[in-house]
Amino acid sequence: MEIKVGIVHGAREIIVETEETAASVETAFSKAVDDDSVLTLTDDRGRKVLIPASRIAYLELGQEAARRVGFGSL
């Protein structure tokens, strides 16, 4: 699933490809905003992206099962 995170006063958004479900990302986002803590996202390759909840302008959740295109999807 592709997640786009808009940053307050940021010209670009952060894009993360992850295997997590939309429900789990939504829960983690809600908890981070409520606690004024850090949203932690793990991408497909195991890398972690840490974003302070106070700096998040918006969160856009893509399709959970996007079809891969190209030779890398074989």
C-alpha positions in Angstrom: 0.0 0.0 0.0 1.2 3.5 -0.8 1.0 6.1 2.0 1.5 9.8 1.3 2.3 12.0 4.2 2.0 15.8 3.8 4.3 17.8 6.1 3.4 21.2 7.5 5.3 24.0 5.7 6.9 21.3 3.5 7.1 21.6 -0.3 7.1 17.8 -0.8 5.3 14.9 0.6 6.8 11.7 2.0 5.8 8.6 0.1 6.1 5.2 1.8 5.3 1.8 0.2 4.3 -0.6 3.0 2.7 -4.0 3.6 0.7 -2.7 6.5 -3.1 -2.5 6.3 -5.0 0.8 6.1 -6.6 0.1 9.5 -3.3 -0.4 11.2 -1.8 2.8 9.7 -4.9 4.7 10.7 -4.8 3.4 14.3 -1.1 4.3 14.6 -1.7 7.8 13.2 -4.6 8.4 15.6 -2.5 7.2 18.6 0.5 9.4 17.5 -1.8 12.5 17.2 -3.5 11.8 20.5 -0.2 11.3 22.4 1.6 14.1 20.4 4.3 11.5 19.7 6.0 10.1 16.6 4.3 8.2 13.8 6.4 5.2 12.8 6.0 3.6 9.4 7.9 0.6 8.1 8.4 0.3 4.3 8.5 -2.8 2.1 12.3 -3.1 2.7 12.2 -3.0 6.4 13.3 0.7 6.8 11.5 2.8 9.4 10.3 6.3 8.7 9.7 8.4 11.9 7.5 11.5 11.5 6.5 13.8 14.4 2.7 13.9 14.6 2.7 17.6 15.2 4.3 18.2 11.7 1.8 16.0 9.8 -0.6 18.0 7.6 -2.4 15.1 6.0 -2.1 11.3 5.5 -3.3 9.8 2.2 -3.8 6.0 2.1 -3.7 4.3 -1.3 -5.0 0.9 -2.4 -3.9 -2.0 -0.2 -3.3 -4.5 -3.0 -1.9 -2.4 -5.9 -0.9 -4.4 -9.0 2.8 -4.3 -9.8 4.0 -3.5 -13.3 7.3 -4.4 -14.9 9.9 -7.2 -14.7 10.5 -6.7 -11.0 7.1 -8.2 -10.2 7.7 -11.6 -11.6 
